[in-house]
């Protein structure tokens, strides 16, 4: 059940999702979908292909990496909304790999800075104390046990 601000744990207890997690996840979902649409619409754009030709990796491989990366981000964000703890780790690990790959292959390193800063901000929200408590299965079990029958 995908709900904006609440997660249902069985029929016992309703736990509030931190606003920072909800906003971060919905931002990632929208950004991923927009990037996928943009990549699809710009696949034959000569200016885009020329810019991608300056990189070390061929344009076709760059498109494949883009689709894979946005797919991982989209699935991880949807899973985080469903309180899947491992989704944060997947997002974090793939984000670090993606930034390292971009730094290794792009000719203009400053183009990586905006995305890296946004990644750092989102990770700060996803790993804040409130978010950690919300993603913690032990806290959820304790909260559910304390609900009157």
VEXDREN-906095 format. One record per residue (C-alpha): x, y, z; residue number from 1; residue in one letter. Coordinates in Angstrom, 2 decimals. Layout:
# VEXDREN-906095
       x       y       z resi resn
       X       Y       Z  NUM    A
...
END
This chain:
# VEXDREN-906095
       x       y       z resi resn
    0.00    0.00    0.00    1    X
    1.67    3.19   -1.21    2    X
    0.63    6.10    0.98    3    X
    2.28    9.51    1.15    4    X
    2.78    9.90    4.89    5    X
    1.80    6.73    6.73    6    X
    2.83    3.11    6.74    7    X
    0.57    0.39    8.02    8    X
    2.21   -2.37   10.08    9    X
   -0.30   -5.18    9.93   10    X
   -3.58   -4.02   11.39   11    X
   -2.00   -3.04   14.68   12    X
   -0.45    0.36   14.38   13    X
   -0.06    3.32   12.06   14    X
    3.42    4.84   12.05   15    X
    4.09    8.28   10.62   16    X
    6.67    8.47    7.88   17    X
    9.10   11.39    8.41   18    X
    8.32   14.23    6.04   19    X
   11.95   14.36    4.93   20    X
   11.77   10.73    3.77   21    X
    8.49   11.30    1.92   22    X
    9.75   14.42    0.16   23    X
   13.10   12.82   -0.72   24    X
   11.48    9.68   -2.12   25    X
    8.89   11.55   -4.16   26    X
   11.60   13.87   -5.48   27    X
   13.65   10.82   -6.54   28    X
   10.62    9.23   -8.21   29    X
    9.74   12.37  -10.17   30    X
   13.36   13.10  -11.10   31    X
   13.90    9.53  -12.30   32    X
   10.76    9.56  -14.41   33    X
   11.66   12.94  -15.91   34    X
   15.21   11.76  -16.66   35    X
   13.88    8.63  -18.37   36    X
   11.45   10.66  -20.49   37    X
   14.18   13.18  -21.30   38    X
   16.59   10.43  -22.33   39    X
   13.94    8.86  -24.54   40    X
   13.00   12.13  -26.22   41    X
   16.62   13.21  -26.66   42    X
   17.97    9.92  -27.97   43    X
   18.38   11.31  -31.52   44    X
   19.32   14.88  -30.59   45    X
   22.52   15.78  -32.45   46    X
   23.69   18.28  -29.79   47    X
   23.24   15.69  -27.04   48    X
   25.03   12.99  -29.03   49    X
   27.89   15.42  -29.75   50    X
   28.24   16.24  -26.04   51    X
   28.15   12.54  -25.16   52    X
   30.80   11.88  -27.82   53    X
   33.32   13.91  -25.81   54    X
   33.29   11.32  -23.02   55    X
   35.44    8.23  -22.66   56    X
   32.46    5.86  -22.86   57    X
   30.48    5.53  -26.12   58    X
   27.09    7.25  -26.26   59    X
   25.17    3.95  -26.40   60    X
   26.86    2.76  -23.20   61    X
   26.15    6.11  -21.55   62    X
   22.46    5.74  -22.38   63    X
   22.45    2.20  -20.99   64    X
   24.09    3.40  -17.76   65    X
   21.58    6.26  -17.54   66    X
   18.60    3.91  -17.95   67    X
   20.04    1.45  -15.42   68    X
   20.83    4.21  -12.92   69    X
   17.41    5.83  -13.15   70    X
   15.76    2.43  -12.91   71    X
   17.66    1.65   -9.71   72    X
   16.80    5.06   -8.28   73    X
   13.11    4.67   -9.13   74    X
   12.83    1.18   -7.62   75    X
   14.82    2.19   -4.52   76    X
   12.63    5.26   -3.93   77    X
    9.43    3.22   -4.27   78    X
   10.86    0.61   -1.89   79    X
   11.86    3.30    0.62   80    X
    8.27    4.55    0.64   81    X
    7.32    1.00    1.57   82    X
    9.81    1.11    4.46   83    X
   12.31   -1.30    2.90   84    X
   15.48   -0.62    4.85   85    X
   17.81   -2.12    2.24   86    X
   16.59    0.32   -0.39   87    X
   18.48    3.14    1.34   88    X
   21.67    1.11    1.13   89    X
   21.08    0.30   -2.55   90    X
   20.52    3.99   -3.29   91    X
   23.62    4.99   -1.33   92    X
   25.94    2.39   -2.87   93    X
   24.75    2.94   -6.43   94    X
   24.96    6.73   -5.98   95    X
   28.60    6.50   -4.88   96    X
   29.41    4.18   -7.79   97    X
   27.61    6.49  -10.22   98    X
   29.44    9.60   -8.99   99    X
   32.79    7.80   -9.17  100    X
   32.01    6.61  -12.69  101    X
   31.05   10.14  -13.75  102    X
   34.21   11.61  -12.25  103    X
   36.32    8.99  -14.02  104    X
   34.75    9.43  -17.44  105    X
   33.41   12.97  -17.87  106    X
   35.78   15.54  -19.36  107    X
   34.28   18.44  -17.33  108    X
   34.31   17.36  -13.67  109    X
   32.33   20.40  -12.49  110    X
   29.23   18.98  -14.20  111    X
   29.12   16.28  -11.51  112    X
   28.95   18.78   -8.62  113    X
   25.19   19.62   -8.66  114    X
   24.18   15.96   -8.75  115    X
   26.71   15.02   -6.07  116    X
   25.44   17.80   -3.78  117    X
   21.82   16.74   -4.28  118    X
   22.82   13.13   -3.58  119    X
   24.53   14.21   -0.34  120    X
   21.46   16.19    0.79  121    X
   19.08   13.31    0.08  122    X
   21.36   10.84    1.88  123    X
   21.51   13.20    4.86  124    X
   17.70   13.16    5.00  125    X
   17.48    9.40    4.50  126    X
   20.02    8.70    7.25  127    X
   18.83   11.28    9.79  128    X
   17.92   10.04   13.29  129    X
   14.16   10.26   12.58  130    X
   14.59    8.33    9.35  131    X
   16.77    5.73   11.04  132    X
   14.09    5.22   13.70  133    X
   11.38    4.90   11.08  134    X
   13.34    2.36    9.01  135    X
   14.35    0.36   12.10  136    X
   12.41   -2.93   12.28  137    X
   13.03   -3.20   16.04  138    X
   11.36    0.16   16.70  139    X
    8.41   -0.81   14.52  140    X
    7.96   -4.08   16.38  141    X
    8.15   -2.31   19.74  142    X
    5.59    0.28   18.63  143    X
    3.23   -2.40   17.31  144    X
    3.46   -4.40   20.56  145    X
    2.55   -1.35   22.62  146    X
   -0.73   -0.82   20.78  147    X
   -3.78   -1.76   22.88  148    X
   -5.66   -4.78   21.60  149    X
END
